[in-house]
Amino acid sequence: MTQQGGIRPSAMWLVFFVIVVDLTGFGIVIPILPFISPALGGDEIDVALVIAVYSLCAGLAGPFWGGLSDRIGRKWVLMICLFGGALSYAFLGSSSALWMVYAARAFGGLMAGSLPVASALMADLSTPERRAKAMGLVGTAFGIGLILGPLLGGLLAGDGESFSTAGWFACALSMASVLLAAVLLSNDKPIKSAAPSGGKTPLSMLGFVRENKAYWLIAQYVFHTSAVSAAIYLSPLWLAAFLDWGPKEVGLLFGGVGLAMILIQGALMDWLTSRFGLLTVLGAGAAVFAISLLATSVVTGAWGRAAVIFMAFAGATCCLPVLNVISSSVVSAQERGRMMGITALAGSFGRVAGPLVSGAVLAVSGYQLAWLMVALPVLVVLWWSQTSARRYSTANQSNTEQVAGS
């Protein structure tokens, strides 16, 4: 494995710990966002736009942070993004007008480079054959944040009349993650200059994707994240409409989803990919995801409806780590941050488009067609995993040979 600036493989767990603290801070604001906008004079459209503006800004900034980490090192960019996130939470906690909420979330999105940079750092720290486990650790951090963050946010928000405590607590957690990164992570340096050799002009984003023949690979992030974000949007509405579930019941179900993410991505992903192969795991996850979404039109009762939602997200959680392994393997180490930034941009487009499209279909045609529309991009991921994605089946082997020869 290529090591940078003395970073040891055991540092993966330090990166994991930093991500957990940061994502717990992010998760704290999830329960309060649907209420903070109306409390300041907004409506349901403002809630959707506040969520969308964060995703859009995060996607636009992702390639910049990823590319910058290739040039100056992962640690410093990670710390800058974490500090910027802390400022955004402080701004959110002190918001007294709706425009301040928009501004806080927009700034938070612009500073949301910690995930693509951390993903690139995880890939740097892992051997090619252990990269699925490294990416699974990032997913596990998400699962822990999904459980702890909203739980803390709900408790801190109390009766829903005060949101400053949750915002400032999230700020404190992000500042703690900055300190953890500063103290625990070794200084890393780029393996070599990220600029092309021979004085060539750096490629544009589209040129970079075209050179690496990654158009369809990047597209899978759009399809996958649009389906996941749409399912997150539809699930509480669907369960409330048919089962009269409230935030408590929905929260418990998503807590179970978080536990599944921890189990699958943290404990099983490495074994699954080693035993069955990356593309088999991707295809199986997409198949379970799609079948569960399609089953929403036939299941009845609380247990049945809860089960298909749980299985849908359990299947979905198998897909992203595999996509990240492939993306980190098809480029050189010094271009890895840029690639992960581009995947973050693609994912943000999906997070914006998914709820908007599914919400429009729901308003016109109801839940059955809305769930079908969510399943369609997952079927594209399934089709891709069984066809043109086969060219990536040797990505890890090639990367292993490249590292061994370096």
Disulfide bonds with the S-S distance in Angstrom:
none
